[in-house]
Every structure is written in structure tokens, then in C-alpha cells.
Amino acid sequence: MRLDTTELRRNTLITHADHKTREDTPYISFTNSPSSLQELADFRTSRGGDQSIVIVDPHTRIELGLPVLRYREEMEEYKIRPPYTRDYWSNHYL
């Protein structure tokens, strides 16, 4: 998926941020907060169906020349109102 316009980036970030939406996005988000990970796992368990949690090593992404973006900064850049508490995004990355 191309992300070459502000509108595309904004819309895909909005979709990705909404945990109730099961629509694919071009992002893999990750957190360094164990409590945030547990909250997300609990939420997903309540929805039923197959779920998976993937471990992402940001150092490997950087070594491969892939970006590691702070989720909160991206939401601020594209003027996206957080659907959850502002603090929730402080430990999340894309």
C-alpha cells in the first residue's frame, strides 16, 4: 500500500489505532510496555477467534534500514485525536 499522501497516512493511522477495526493496515505496531501488551491481549481474548502477538526487535529494523516511528508523534503530526488515553500511545511504535 502506498503512503505517499498526507490523507492516506492519516486514514491508515486512524484505522490502525482503532482496536475494534479488523481492517488490514500497512503498519506493525509494537510497545515496550508490559502492561499495555497485557491490556491488548485481554481485549483481544474477549473478542474470540484466533489472535497472535508478534515480537518486534526495533534494533533489527534499524539495522535493516527500516523506520521505527513513535506512534504518538505520528498521531500529532497528522492531527489524529487518540481513541484511547493519551498516555496509552507513549510507549507504542510503528
SULDA-V364453 format. One record per backbone hydrogen bond with DSSP energy under -1.0 kcal/mol. CO is the residue of the C=O (numbers start at 0). NH is the residue of the N-H. E is the energy in kcal/mol with one decimal. If there is no record, write none. Layout:
BEGIN
<<CO;NH;E> <CO;NH;E>>
END
This chain:
BEGIN
<<4;8;-2.2> <5;9;-2.8> <6;10;-2.7> <7;11;-2.4> <8;12;-2.2> <9;13;-2.3> <10;14;-2.2> <11;15;-2.5> <12;16;-2.1> <17;20;-1.7> <29;92;-3.2> <32;36;-2.2> <33;37;-2.2> <34;38;-2.3> <35;39;-2.3> <36;40;-2.4> <37;41;-2.6> <38;42;-2.3> <39;43;-2.7> <40;44;-2.2> <41;45;-1.5> <43;46;-1.1> <44;47;-1.1> <56;60;-1.7> <57;61;-2.4> <58;62;-2.5> <59;63;-1.9> <60;65;-3.0> <61;64;-1.6> <68;93;-2.8> <69;73;-2.0> <70;74;-2.4> <71;75;-2.1> <72;76;-2.6> <73;77;-2.1> <74;79;-3.0> <75;78;-1.2> <84;87;-1.0> <86;89;-1.4> <88;91;-1.6> <90;31;-1.5> <91;70;-2.2> <92;29;-2.2>>
END
